Amino acid sequence: MHTVPKMQWILQDRGRRGLCLERVYRYLYNPELHLASYGKIYRNNGAMTKGTTQETVDGMSFQKILRIIDCLRDGRYRWTPVRRIYILKKNGKQRPLGLPTWSDKLVQESMRTILEWYYEPQFSDSSCGFRPRRGCHTALNRIAKTWTGASWFIEGDISGCFDNINHEILLNILREKIHDGRFIDLISGLLKSGYMEDWKYNATLSGSPQGGIVSPILANIYLDRLDKFVEQVLLPDFNRGTVRRTNQAYHNLQKMAARRKKSGDVEGYRECMRKKGLLPSKDFNDPNYRRLRYVRYADDFLLGFCGLKQEAEEIKDRLRDFLQESLKLNLSPEKTLITHARTQKARFLGYEICVSHNNLHRANGVRRSNGKVCLLIPSAVINDKISCYLKHGKISHRPELLPDHPWSIVARYQAEWRGLVEYYQLAWNMNARLGRLFYFINVSLAKTLACKFQISRKAVFDRFTSEVKTPLGMRKVLLIRKERPDKPDLVAYFGGINLARTKIIRNCDPPLRVPFNPKCELVERLLADECELCGRKGACEVHHIRKLADIDQPGRRVKPDWVKRMIARRRKTLVVCLSCHQNIHNGRYDGKAI
């Protein structure tokens, strides 16, 4: 049986060479693969959430993996319907979410790993969503670097993409490369496993499993057909010419300016140069020059086009027809728009995107902004963030944070602020937009600390303002220390982050070939087969808790030994024998205190 690194090399190599897969189902017999999957997903927030059964990550063992493998080998493994819940979206609507059982999550992660290793080398570079070492900034970098001079943006949004994936089409796409009926049947069973809502079974006739670990990779395999259509059909049809022809009026003024300069007519020369600076150097209506660019993130995509609006309309119609005929998907009429790049702004991944057009902006006598793609923070985003810190139109404190330690409050505000700054670091208006938001967050933090300590806001700034060393030098921040016995103090501060724009994020998508490391500290502890409480050798299970804060609370009764061990190690896991694990759950564990 192949080791996991060798499996990875084989699958990636066949994917790069475009070779088909055979007998891929047998890879699911490898315990090392499932152990590696367990090591990757046990930290997820949903690992302790129940599906339609009582099973969670708690009680995980090597014997359970062997039982799953036996079911897979004998063809007895059956997917359990997911438990459907609803979460609230920003627009007030509800989005359905499926909660699989833990065994299904583990098998899905193993399947996802196999599919990712094989299909990842075949995916288009234009696809940036749900892929390793790629993300939103990868897509935005491509737009900023290569879309200079775009005339039109075609904003694409597939209506209910993940809910409307056609099962038969998806399975046929998989059958083209995977010649293993058992593996295809396993995916087919997952797609048709259904869901439980109010304890009533509902069949799934289309779509990928909501909340399923394998769903993103299946969606990318499905939408890869769209990427191939754009790159192999639309781009060759609409890309032509090497450079735009020169604007004749610009060229005439340039020659006239040269003649007047030679004759000594200084005023005439300056007038010609002034008029020339107001004209584009190239003919944007050149019929022999067209450029089409494309990028996709999940079910949202954006195209940049240099050409006429009629041609942009044609591109949109051909995309709509392809999706309807080949993938049985529909474009959202409300969100699929054609936007003029110089006078309007397209929305993509939370940014506003336009093309700069300013003949008067110069640096060293040369126009520096014309034709460049501008990435901007929408004002609506800032207003929405500001509203989180307002109450009755005034900046307010956050009462839900008052029970926390002051260090935790400052760390929470700083984490939220840093996340916004890091996401919008490509924006041209970053300093103006985020600088305004910083004021509201800073005042809200001060008011929260003022309520916590029962002092004035001015007293908060006087007491906690300090200077810290940052990559930009010394900066004033709000700083809180949390003292710990026999350990260094914990320090949290708010502010001190540079708001200067980053032109291009370097190395946001490093090379694909990164060696897979199946080693995991928890897996190694589990395979040791030694109880970390009583020291007994033999079959062990892993005791999981949702978070340490649940057991590390002051003022409670004397903590049992297992709690003290988890707190001392700062771990949410404990490898124990079956007897100790049962006693922990029954509240009868009476081990010696440490």
N, C-alpha and C positions, 0 to 999 in steps of 0.2 A: 504494500500500500504506500502511495506517495506521501511524503511529508507535505505540510502546508506550503512552505516556500517553493518546493518543486511543482506542486499543483499550480501555484500562481504563475511560475515561469512558463509552464506548458500552455495554460489557458491564454496568457497574454501573447505568447509567441504565435499561437494559432489565430488569435484575433488580429494581430498585425499583418499576418500573411493572408488573411481572408479565408482560412480553411474552416471547414465545417467541424462541428463537435459530434462525437459519437460516444456512447456509453458514459455520458456525463453524470447520469443518475448515481453511478457507483461512487462518485466523490462524496455523496452524502453518507456513506458508510464510515467515513474517516472520523474517529472521535476527536482527533486533534483539531479538525475544522470546527466542530461544534464547541469545543472548549475555547477556541479563539473567538468564536461568535459570542459566547457567554462573557468573555473578558471585555468585549467591546460594548455590550448593551446593558450590563447589570447596573451601571451607574445612571442610566436614563431615569427621568422622573416617573415615567410610567411603568417601571419594572415592578413596583409594589402595588400597582393598580390592578384590581380584579377585572376579568372579563365576564363571560357568562358562567364561569366556574369559580371556585375558591382559590384556584392555583395562582401563585405569584412567584417571583424569583426566590422568595424565602423557602428554604428547604432544598435548594439546588444541590445536586450531587452527581458524581461520575456515573453512578448506577442509573440515574434517571436518563442520562445521555445514552447509555447503552440500551436502555429500554426503547428509547425513541428510534435508535438505529435499527433495532430488531423489528420494530413496526414498519419502518421504511423498507427494509430488506424483504419482508414478507408481503409487502403491499397492503398492510393493515392500517397504515396511518391515515387518519381522517381529520380534516380541518373542522374546527369548532366555529359555529357562527359567532361573529363579533357582537359585543354589546354596544349598541348605538346610544350616544349621548349627543347633546347639542351645545356648542359654545357660541358666545355672542361675538359678532363681527363689529368693526368700527362703525359701519353704516346702520347698525341696529338690527340687521338680519341675523339669523342663526345659521351656523354651519355644522353639518353633521360630522361626527367623529366616531370611528369604530375602535373599540378596545378589544384586541385579541387576547387569548389566553397566553400564559408564559411559554408553554411548549411551542405554540404556533409562532410566537415571536422569535424563538431560538431557531426554528427550522427556516423561517423567512430570512433571518439574517445570514444563515449559511447559504441559502439560495441566492440572496442578493450579492454576496461576496463572489460566488461563481459567475453570475451574470455580469457583474461589474468588471471582473478581471478579463473576461472574454470580449465584451462589447466596448469597453472604454477605449481601446486603441482604434476602433472603427468609427466612433462618434465624430461629428463635425467639430471643428474649432469654433464655429459660430454658436454652439450650444454651451451655455455656461451654468445652467441650473442643475442642482442635485448631482453634482459631479465632484470627485475628489480634487482638492487643490484648485478649485474654481469657484467663483461666486459672483456677486453683484459687481464688485470692482473690476473683475476680469472683463465683463461685458462693457462697463463704462470706459475702461481703458481703451478698448478697441474702438469705441465710438469717438473718443477724444483724439486718438492718434491717426485714424485712417478715413474719417468722414469729412474732411475739410472740403468746403465748397458745395455741400449738399444743397439742393434747391427745395426738395420736398421730403417730408417724413411721412411714412405710412405706419401708423400705429395699429398693431394687430393684437386682438384679444380673443381667444377661443372660448366660446360660451359653454360653461360647465364641462370643461375638458375632461377632468378626471372622472366625472360621473357618467360621461357619454362614450368612453372608450369601447369600441366594438370588440367583444370577446373573440369572435371568429377571425376577424382581421388580425388582431394581436397574435393569436395562436398561429395563424398562417405565416406571419412575419417571423415568429420564433422557429417554426418548422423549416424555414429556408436555411437556417444555419445550424440548428440543433436537431440532429437526426437520432433522437432518443425519445421513443414514445412514452416511456415511464416518466421522464422528467417533464414532458409536455403535459401529460395527464395530471401530474402533481400541481402544475401551475393552473391548469384548467379547473381542478377541484378547488383551489384557493379562490379563483375568480367567481365561482358559483357557490361558494360556501354560505352566502346569505348573512343576515344579521338579525339580532333580537332587539325589538323595541317594545317596551312595556310587556316584556316576556311573551311576545308574539313573534313567531318566525316570519321573516320576509325574504323572498328570493331576490338575488341580484342578477339581473338580466344583462346589465352593461356596467361599464365603469371598472376602475381598479379599487381594491379594498381601501376604504377610508381609514387612515391611521395605520395601514399596513407598512411594515418595514420595506417590503419589496416593491411597493407601489411606485415610488419615484423612478427606479431603474426601469420598470415596465413602461412607464409613461415616456421616458426618454427613448426607449427602443421604438415605441409607437410613433413618436413625433420626429424621430430621425428620418422618416420618410419625407416629412415636410422640409427638413434641412437639405436633404438630397435633391428634392425638387427645385428648391430655390437655387442651390449651388450648381446643379447640373443642367437646368433648363432655363430658369429666369435670368441668371447672371450672364450666361453666354448670349442670350437673346437681346439683352439690353445694355451690355457693356461693349462699347466700341470707341475707337480712337485712342491715341496716346496722349496728346495734349490738346487743349482748346486752341482755336485759331486766335490770332491777335485781333483786338478791337481796333478797327480801322481808324476811328476818330482819335483814339489814344495814340496810335502810331503816327498820325498826321501831326498832332500837337507836339509829339516828341521830336519829329524832324524839324518842325517850325522853330521850336525852342533852340535846337542846335544851330540853325541858320542865324537866328537873332543873336545868339551868344557869340557866334563867330564874327558878326558884323558890328558888335559892340553895343547893340540895343539892349541895355540892361533892363529897362522897364518892360519892354516887350518880352524879353526872356522870362522875367518873373511872372508876367501875366499868363504866358503859355504854361509855365510850370504849375501855376495855381489851378488853371483849368484842367490840366492833365491829372492833377491829384484828386479831382472830383470824379474821374471816370475809371471804370475797371479796365485793367490792362488786357483782359481776355474777353472774348465774346461768349457770354453765358447762354446765348441762343444758338450756338454752333450745332447744326444738325448732325455733324459727323463725330460728336463727342458725347458720350453718355457713360455714367457711372452708377452702379447699383451696389449697395452694401447691405449686409444682413446680420442680425444678431438675435438670439433667442434665449430667454430665461424662463424655464418651465413652460407655461402656456401663454406667456406674453412674448411678443416679438416686435422688433422695430426694423424698418428698412429706411435707408437714406438714398435718395435718388437725385442725380443731376440730369435734368431734362424737363420736358413739358408736363403740365398737369394731366393732359389727356393720356399720356403714357403711364403716369402714376396711377390713374384710374384703371387702366388696362391691367397693370400689375396686381392691383387689389382684386379685380374681378377674377383673374386667373388663380390667385391664391384661394379665393372663396370657392371657385369651382373645383379645384384640386382637393381641398379639404372635404367638401361635400361628396364628391364622387369616389375618392380613394380611401378616405379615413372616416367617413360618415360623421364629420364634425362640422359645426357652424361657427362663423365669425359673429361676434357680438356686434350688432349694428350701432349700439350706443358708444362702444369703446374702440371700434375700428374706424380710424379717422385719417384723412389726408391733410397734413398741416404744412403751411408754407414756412420754410425753415428760417427766413429772414424777418418775417413780420409776426409770426406766431410761435408758440412754444409747445413742443410735444412732451407728454408725460411718460416716463419710463423708469421703473425701479425707484420711485420716490423722488426723482430729479425732474426738473424742467430742462429741456434740451432745445437749443436754437443755434443759429449760425450768426456770428457777429457781422455787423455791417456798419462800419464807421470810417469814412474816408478822411476824417480829420484827426484820428488818433495816430500819432506818429512817434517813432523813436529813432533818433539819429537821422531824421529826414525820410524815413521809410515807413510805409503803412504796416502796422503790426497786427491788426485785429481782423481785417477783412477775410471772410471765409472760414475762420476757425470755429470749431464747435464749442459752444459755451454750455457748461453744466452748471445749473443754478438750483438753489434751494427754493422750493415754492413757498410763497408767503403763507399759504393755507397750512402747510406743515408746521411752521413756526407758531401760527395762531392756535393751532390745535394743541401743540405742546404747552403754550402759555396758559391755555384754559385749564390745564391740569393743576395749575398753581393758583388759580383764582377762585374766589368765593364772593358772590354778589358783586362782581366787578372789581374786587380788590385782591391784592396778593395775600394769600392766607398760608397758615401753617398746615402741616399734614398730621392730623390727630392719630391716624393709624400707626404712626411711627413713635409716638410718645412713650409707650412701654419699653422700647428698645434702649440699649445702652447708647450714650451720645456718640461713641466711636462707630457703632453700627449705623446710626443716622447719617453721619457725615460720609461714611463709606458707601452707603446706598445712593446718596445724592451724587457723589463723585462717579460712581459706576454708570449711573444714568447719563450724566453729562459727558463722560468719556465715550460712551457708546455712540451718542449723537455726533460728537466731533469726529470720531474715527470713520463713521459712515459717510459723512458729508465733507470729507477732507478734499475731494476733487472739485467742489463747487467754487465758481468764480466769486460769488457773493458770500462766501463763507464767513468772513469777518463781520460784515454788516448784519447778516441775518442772525448768526449765532451770538454775536456780541449783544444784540438786543435780548435774546433769550436768556443769556447768562445773568442779566440783571434780575429777571423775575425768579430764576432758580436760586440765586444767591440770597435774595431777600426772603424767599420762602424758607430756605434753610435757616437763616438767622431767626426768623419768627418761630420755627419749630424748636430750635435750641432755647430760645427765650421762654417759651412755654414749658419746656422741660426743666429749666433751672429756676423758673419764676423770676426772671430778670428782664430788663428792657433789651430791645434790639441793639441799641448803642452799646450796652454793657457786653453783649455777646461779641461784637466786633472788637471792643477794647480788650476783652479777656482772651480770646482765642485767635486773634490775628497774629500770624507769625510769618517769617521769611524762610522759604525752603529753596534748596538748590535744584534747579531743573536744567535740562539741556539748553535752555535759552538764558540761563543765568539765575540770579536770585529773583523770586517772585513772592508777593504777599498772598497768603492763603488763609482760610479758616482751618485750624489744625486742632485735633483732639487726640489725646493719648489715653490708652487703656493699659493700666498697670497689671502685670501678671507676676505672681510669686515665682522666683527662681527661673524666670524666663525674660527675654527682652520685651520691652513695652511694645504694644501694637500702636501704630501711628496711622491715622487717616486724615487726609486734608482735602478740601474742596477748592478747585481752581488750579492755576499753574500750568494750563494746557495751551499750547500754541494754536492760534486761530489762523495761521497763514496757510494758504492753499497749497496742496500738493499737486503738481502738474501731472505726474504719472506715478502710480504706485508700482514700484519695482518688485519683481519676484513675487507677485500675488498668485501666480500659477507656475510653480516650479515643475521640473520634468516629471513625467508620469512614472518612470521606472524607479520607484522607491521600494527597497526590500521590505517585504511583509514580515513583521515580527510577531509570531504567535504567542510569545512569552507574555505572561501577565502575572503580577505578584499574587493576586487572589487565586488564579489557576494553579500556580506552584504550591500554594498553601493547601489547596484542596487535594491535589495529587499526593501530597505527603502522607495523607491518611492518618493524621494524628490530631486528636482532640486538643484544642488550645485551652481547655479548661481543666480536664482531668488527666490529660496525657495518654489516654487510652488509644491503642493502635487498632486500626480496622476501618470499616466503612464510615465515612463522615458526611455531613451535610453543612451547608453554609447558612448561618442565621443572618438575615438581612433586616435592617431597620430603614425607615424612610429618611430620617435625618437625626443627627446627634442631638440637636436641640430638644427633641422629644424626651430624651432620657437624661440630659445634662441640665436639669433645672434646679435652681437653689430652693431650699426650704422643703424638699421632699424627705420622706423617711430614709432610713439607712439603705443605701444602694446595695443590691446583691453583687456578687463577685463578677458576673458576666458583664454587668453594666459598668463597673469600675474598669474592667479590662478594655472595653470598647472606648471609654472616655480617655483612658491613659494613652491608648494607641492612636486616637483620633481616626478611628475607622468605623464604617457603618456595617462591617462584616465581621463574622466570627465563625471559624471552622470548628464544629463541635461534633461529637458522636451522637448517635440517634437517641440514646438515653438522656444526655444532657439537653439536647434540643427539645425533647418532649417535656422535660421538667421546666425549661425556660418558658415555654408556651403555657404550661399549666400553672405557672407561678409557684412551683415547688422547688426550684433550684436553691440549694443551701450550701453551695461551695464555700471554701474559705475565702475571706476577704483579703485583699492585697494591700 
